[in-house]
Structures are given as C-alpha cells and as structure tokens.
C-alpha cells in the first residue's frame, strides 16, 4: 500500500503494461484506486489518464501487429494466459463479427476478451489507422470512466488517503476470488471433457478404416482466414446452430465435434 500511495505513477505504468501484454490481471481496480488517489492530491488526474492510455495503446498495438503476422497461433497463446482460456477466442470473434468498431470501443469492459480483440483485429485485416483511432477512443473512454468512479465519491468525502488503498485491497480480493472460481470451473470442465474426448490419431484411424461418422467443424469463419484446411467431409456449423440442426444429423452414427 505504501508503494501504491508513494509511487502511484510507477504502479499505474507497471500494472497497465503487464495487463495489456497479456498477464492474467485486471487493470480496472488500479484505475479506480488511481482516481481515488487523484481526488486526494496524490497524483494528477490528467497525467494518470495519459500514462494508462499509453500502456493500452502500446500493448494493443503490439498484439494487433502480431495478429496480422501470426494469426490464430498468437490467439491460442493469448488464451492460455487469459482469464477465460476456453472461450476467449470464440467470444472475441463473435463480438467482432457483430461490429468491428463497437467491439474495439467496448472490448475493455469484457475481461477475458479485451486481450484477444487487438489480435483478432490484426487477423481480420482491419487497417492500422482505423484500429489505432477506434481502439484509442475506446481505451480512453474506459480509463476515464473507471478513474471517475474512484475520483468522484472520494472528492465528496475527502478521505482519499484511506479510501484509495481500501479500494485497491478490495479489488485485489475480488480478483483473487474471481481467478480462484474460474480455476475450479476450468478444472471441472476439463474433467468432464476428458471423458468424451477423442484424439486426432483415433479420428485418422477411423477415416482410414472407412468408418461412417459425422464430423462437425465448429470453427468460427474467421479461422479460415488463417487456416482454410478442414477434415474430410466435415460440415461447417457454428456452436449456436448445433441444437437447431440436430434433426438433420444421422441418429445411428457417431458425431465428432472439433474446433481450434
């Protein structure tokens, strides 16, 4: 807490850079605490905004450029260190499909997705200038709103030196609980998944043996930009469409699902 109060700019810079380069952290609690400290005169509000914005722009631009060059390989790496490792790529692509501008502006409000969106933007071929302007605007909006959330209540109470560290402590506890819950959920998910898993080698043996079965390719259309290959005879279906198309699938054959 002494570090936060005594060196707020350093904490803000380090936290922002670590979070935006992919560390499984939440930058939002730090921004709220920074707003509270700004209300008590421990740092300048405008300088804090510029520092936070710079970290977002640097980190997001890095992943955008890597996404342009490496495609889905970088998305897989990002999801391994994400708070939402099992769904972050899918959710990011679904949001992006609904509107690139809206996704870039509001992605920072979605933990587990915000890290991946810049790389998806690069993979999708969004122009650099378009990405930079839209993403910067969304980052600035996110930063200012969160800092005001910490600044305005404390400005009225005049207890910044006490409330700032408390907000930070509470945020750390919430983050720890969030990570712990997601970890337990992921372990249970993988345990259930393992029971019905089939390996790529087993699928190849079934194909070579001429066995009859149905393969559903659940990959998002954006995946085809990086890798257009698919398994022989696979039917392209989005996960949300599986239930509605269940009646059209054979009832007496095995059904194999796969995605990235």
Secondary structure, DSSP 4 states (H G I P E B T S, - for coil): -HHHHHSHHHHHHHHHHHHHTT-S--SHHHHHHHHHHHHTTSS-HHHHHHHHHHHHHHHHHHHHHHHHHHTHHHHHHHHHTSTTTTTHHHHHHHHHHH-HHHHHHHGGGSTTTHHHHHHHHHHHT--HHHHHHHHHHHHHHHHHHHHHHHHHHHHHHT-HHHHHHHHHHHHHHHHHHHHHHHHHHHHHHHHHHHHT---HHHHHHHHHTT--EEEEE---TTHHHH-----TTPEE--GGGTTTTGGGS-SSSEEEEE--
